[in-house]
Amino acid sequence: MSPRLPLLPALVVALLLALLPAAPAGSSPAGPAAAPAAGDNPLAGGTWGVYRGGAEMAWAPYERATGRKRELLGRIANAPKAKWFGDWIPDRDIGARVREYVANAQGGDRDALVQLTVFRMVPWEHEACTRLPTKTEKASYKQWIRGFAEGLGDTRAAVVLQPDGPFALCAPRGSTQLSRLVGYAARTLAALPRTAVYIEVGSAGWNHLDPQLAVTQLVRAGVRRVRGFHLNTTHYETTARQVRFGAQVVEALAARGITGKHFTVDTAQNGRGFTWEYNRTHHGGRFDNAPTCRTRQQRHCVTLGIPPTWRVADERWGLPDDVRRLAAEHVDGYLWSGRPWLHRQAKPFDLQRALAVTRTTPYR
């Protein structure tokens, strides 16, 4: 299980960043299709695997449920999701844990896409703004990453790397140590034959709609070596806002000579999306546990967004025409790494939240 995921207020992050020098998809909504040709979207085509077991906090409640409750919980339990792996798994065990997860999620289909979230950095989040990792912590991180990569091997995989990514930029005295460690993970995982790595870069709101802040983080973290970046893991912002912002980041990277990058958008919790600023004004600032929707008509509340899929420009999602065009060009997939059915997006499983977000989602 992952630890709690606190977020710095946007104003605090802005002040911290201002002090830094600039840096030079079993069955699934992914749908059936032929496997992608070399050089195409690595997430497109084939099956997106679904993990069915105790390491997924929604699974046991789903198995125990009956009737309408089981139907609703199935929208979570049977969706392809990116399971979180972090420092709660010892270095010596991480390879075996990854292999077990892969085997379960693929269910014998070696070409099924498996999704994983790496959340291993220590220190991280608020603590990362006050101290740097020790020599022992850095060595442990690298050992863990090597074990994770060994466990993944030649699995067809999509990896979201280090949610709440902008915290790397608030290291004391402008240090790049955290970014370099993320870069080590990026290089190690990108070297695997069938793994697509997406470095988490916060959200449009966290980056204050300034793509240069995202570029600074991504360049330091080694985006040149990976497929691209991921947006919106712990935020609730709309898919349209993220796609537009992500396209600006791609353009800003290209201006730095880093071309051909793509991104993914987290849609687990943004079916009725809202910004950090809206949450502060209307939800009392309870960002990690923002209120769920009460009805399917309510707006600006937490509910499931677009189901996990690589069909990002499909008319079913109701996205504006400009967003569909941008998504078709730049977005590899809509992923579920976020977990709005958990208390404070971390643990434990919250049955009432889970039922609320599945009952009120505008997507089926």
N, C-alpha and C positions, 0 to 999 in steps of 0.2 A: 504494500500500500504506500501511496505517496504521502509526503508531509503536506501541511497546509500551504497554500500558494498566496501569500500576501502580495499586494501590488503597491508600489509607491504612487502617491498622488501625482497626477500629471505635472503639476507645477513644480514639485520637488525634483522630478526627473529632468524637467526642462532646465532647472537651475544647475543640476549636476552636469548635464550634457554641455551646457554653455561653457563650463570650465575646461572642457577637454579639447586638446588639439585635434585638428582635422586629420583623418587617416588618408596618406597619399592614396485501386479498386477490386463449399456449400453454395448457394444462391445469394445474390446481393443486388441492391439497386444499381450496381455498376452495369448490369445487363450483359447478356451474352454477345460475344463478337469474336472475330478471329484475333489471334495473338498479334501484337503490334510488330511492324517491321523495324529493323535496326535503324536507330536514329530518330524514331518517332517517340511520342509520349510513352514513357516506360510504364505508366499506370494504366494505359488503355488496353482494352480487350481482355478476354479471358474472365476468370472468376476472381472475385475478391474474397479471401478466406475469412471465416468467422470463427473466433475462438469460443469454445463451449466448455467451460470448466470453472473450478473454484477460484482461480486467480482473477477472474472477472467478477467484480462485486455485484453486478446485476444478475449474474447467472443463477445463483441459489434461490433468490427471491422469485425469479421467473419459474424455476422448476417446481417450487412449492405452490405457486399460484394456480387458480382455476378460473374458468369462465372469462368474463370481461377483463378482470385484472390480469390474467395471463396474456390475453390478447394485447393489452396495452404494454405490459412489460416486455413482450416479444419484440416490440419496435426498437427497444434498446438491445436486448440480449441477442437478437438475431441479426443485428447490423454489423457490418465490418467496421471495426474500431482499431485505433492505435493504442495498444496496451502500454502502460508506463513502466519503465525499468529505471531504478535509481539506486542510491547508496544504501537503501534498506536491504538490498541483495548483496551479500558479501562478494568480494573479488573472486574468491575461490569457487563460488557457486554460479556466477552469472552465465557462463557458457552453457551449462546444463539447463538452466532455467530458460534460456532463449531457445535451445533445441526442443525442449518440451513444449513450449508455446508454439513454435513453428509447426511441429508435428500435429498438434491438436488443431490449429487454425487451418492447415492445408488439408487435413483429412485424407491424406493419400494422394492428393493432386499436387505434384511438384511444381506445377505452373501457376498455382493459385497465388495471388498477391497477398503478402502478409504485411501488416502495418504495426509499427512499433514507435514508441516515444522514449527518447533518452533524456533522463532528468538526473544526471549524475554529479553535477558540479558541487563541490564543497570548498569554500563557502559559496552561498548563492542568495539571491534576493536581498533583503535588507542587510544581512550580515556581509554580503559581498561589497557593500558600500563602506564598511568599517575596517576590514582586514583582508589581507591577501592569503592565498593557500600556503600552507607550510610545505616544506620539502617532502615530508611523508605523505601529505594529502595529494600533492602533484604526482608522486610516484604511484600511489594507489589509484588515482584517476586513470592514469595511462594503462595500468595493469587491467583495470576493470574494462576499459574500452577494448583492449586487445582480446579479452575473454569474450566480450559481447560480439565482436567481429568474428571470432573463431566459431562461436555458436551459430551465427547467421550463415556463414559460409557462402554457398552459391544459391541461397534462397532468393526467390523473387520478392523483393521487399521495398517498402517505402518507409523511411525513417525521418521522424520529426526530431530535430536535434536541439535540445535545451530550451524548453518553454520559458517564457519571461526573459527572452534574450537580451533586451536592452539593459538588464542589470550588469552585463559585462562592461558597460561603459561607465559605471559609477564606482569602479575600483579606486582605492585610495591613490592619491597623487597621480591620477591619470594613467596608472599602470595598465599594460596590455596583457598581463599574465592570464587573466580569465579568457580573453579572446584567443590567446595562443593555445590554451588547452582545448577550447572548443574547436579550434583549427586542427589540432592533433586528431580529435575524434572525427572531424569532417574528412581529413585525408585518409584515415584508417578505414572508415566505412565506405568512402567513395571508391576505394581500391577493390572492393568486392565486386564480383562480375555482374551481379544482377540487383544491386542495391542502389536506389535513388535516394539521395540525401537532401533534405530541405532544412536549412538553418532557420530556426524560429527567430523572428524579428519583431515581435510584439504585435502592434496593430496600427492602423492609420491614426487612431486617436492617441495612442501612446507616443507615436512619433510626431504628433502635432501636425499631421498632414505635410510634413517636411521630408521628402524622400532622401535628402542628403544625410539625415540622421540615421536612417536605415542603411544607407550605403556605407557610412562610416563603420557601423557594427559589422556588416557583412564582409567588407574588405578585410577587416582585422581578423575575422573568423574563417577566412579562407574560402570565400564563396567561389573563387575561380575554379576550385577543384570539384565542386559538387553540382548537382542538377539545378539547385536554386534555393528558394526560401519559403517559409511558411508564415501565415498571418492568422491572428485572432484566436489563439489557443485558449486564453483565459479571459478574453473579452467577449462582448455581446454585440459587436457592431454588425451592421447589415453586410450581406455578401456584396451588394453593389458598391458600397463604400470601400470595401477591401479590394475588390477587383480593380477599381479605378486607381486606388493608391498603389497597389502592386504593380500596375502597368507603368506608373510614374517611376517606381523604383527600378524596374527593368530598363527604362529609358535612361535613368541617371547612371546605372551601372554601365550601360553601353557607352555613355559619354566618357567614362573612365577607361574604356577599352575592354570592358568585361561584357562580352556579347553572348547571346544565345541562352540567357538564363530564363527559367520558368518558375512558377510558384504554385503553391496550394493554399487553399483557404479553409479554415476551420468553420464548419457550419453546425456543430453539435448543439449550440445554445442560442442561435441568433435568428430563430424563426420570426420573431417580432423585435428586431434589433434596436439597440439604443446605445448611446455613447456614454463614456465615463462622466462627462459633464451633465448629461440628462440624469444619470443615476444619482449624482451628488445632489441635484436640485429636487428630484422627485421621489427617490427611493431612500433617502436618508443616508446615502453613502455606503450602504451595505453591499459593496461591489462583489465580494467573493460569494455572497449568498443572496444576491438580488432576488426580489420576489418573482415567483412564477406567474404565468398567465392564469386567470380564473376562467376565462371563456375563450373561444376561438376568435372572437371578434376584437378582443382587447389588443391594444398596441403597446409597444415599449415595455415588454416584460419578457421573462425567460421562458422559452419553449424550444422544442427541437426545430432545427432549420432543415435545409435541403439534405436529403439522405446522402450518405457517402456514394460518390460516383465519379467517373471520369467523363461523363457526358455533361460537361460544364455549361454548354450553350443551349441545352435542350429548352424548348419553349415551355415545357411543364413547370419550370422554376419561376416563370413570370418576371424575369429580369428585363430591365430596359434594353432597347436595341443596342445602344452603345456598349453596355456592359456585356451583352452576349458576344459582340464582336471582339472586345478585348479579352474576354475569357477564352474564346476559341483560339486566339493567338498566343496567349501567355499562360493560361492556367492548366495545370496537369490534372487536378482533381479537387473535389470538395471532400475533405477528410473529417472524421470525428476523433480528434485527440482530446478536445475539451470534454468535460463530464458533468453537466449540469444536474444530473440525478444524484450526485454525491453532496454531502454536507460541506459547504465552503469549497466546492469543486475538488475536494480531496478525499475525505473519508469522514464518517462511514457512509454506506449506502443509505439514502433517505427515501423511504417508500413513498411518502406523500409528494415529495418533489418529483420523483420518477413518474408517478401517476399523473401529476399535473402537466408535466412537459410532454407526455405522450398523448394525453387526452386533448390538449389544446393546439397542437402543432397544425399549421396550415398545409403541411405536406404529408402525403401518404405513400 
